[in-house]
Amino acid sequence: MKRILCLAAFAACLVQATVTHAADAPEYAPGLSFGKTDRLPKVSSLAVGKDDFLVVAAGNKIFIYDPAKEQSERSFDSGFDRVTAVAVEGETIYVFSRKVETKDMEYNGRKYKREIPIGALCKTYSWDGTLIGDLELDNLKDVINAKVVDGKIYVSDFGGTHLVRVFDAKTGKGIDTIGKDLRLCCGILDFAIDPKTGEVLIANLGAFKLERYSAQGNLRGSFGKRGSDLEDFQGCCNPVSAAVLPDSNLVVVEKDPSRVKIYSPTGKMLFAFKDLQELVKGCNQVSVVVDTQGRVYLGVNSSERFVLQYVPKT
């Protein structure tokens, strides 16, 4: 009987090991930490620019980092009080902010003030930080995340439609809307673009799912459920963000307690990041991007504010 129990326990451990480190799973190890010497304010958004340089929006400034150096190569003022999102395509940097007005609110007899988004703002800069001009996006109230791919601007319109909206990057004209029945919370709406297919992956955190939409906005599939197992999504609402790796696997991020995992495109968990420190406290977004070498960058807004790099083991 003892031998049978031992064999059963061994089998259970083997299954767990297979889930955490599948044979085809990439493994990642902590790399550099960017921005500590720059004393970054709150990290609001990340992007990858030319030559895999890291672009960081923090406070009202944009910082540019060589992926091999922890101190910024250069920085420039955005022209906004606060940057909500940054995106790069080619040699153009797109910087976003929001107009807000403060309204008096009341809930259960408690009065408070709340900032309501009333308009989105966008400025474009050359790669060296020279202002190109302003870009008006049609009838857009809010922008909290952004990507620019193939001449299209994708933005998270949390304060307006609660969906991902798509615009022409030259004219600002609205093209499409992506997302359906999203259960959002904590002021978070993040997404990723699959560069190979143009599909949009939305972190539907209130539903504990990562959803995949076609480039035309049709729901193609989803995965995830709420639970305490490592492959599940935990807490009040997760995941909060995702990114697509060069091999088409997915980086999926959870907030407080912080977890970062690699999933296959169909939702099989392949690897969980080790030695991961607290990325954020409470209900806050974690910005994530990946570069062409498969390096993963995570925005840290906890006791310190910087960008954490994880590198694939070869």
Summary of the structure (lengths in Angstrom):
residues: 314
radius of gyration: 20.0
end to end distance: 42.9
largest distance: 75.9
contacts: 1032
relative contact order: 0.15
helix: 8%
strand: 46%
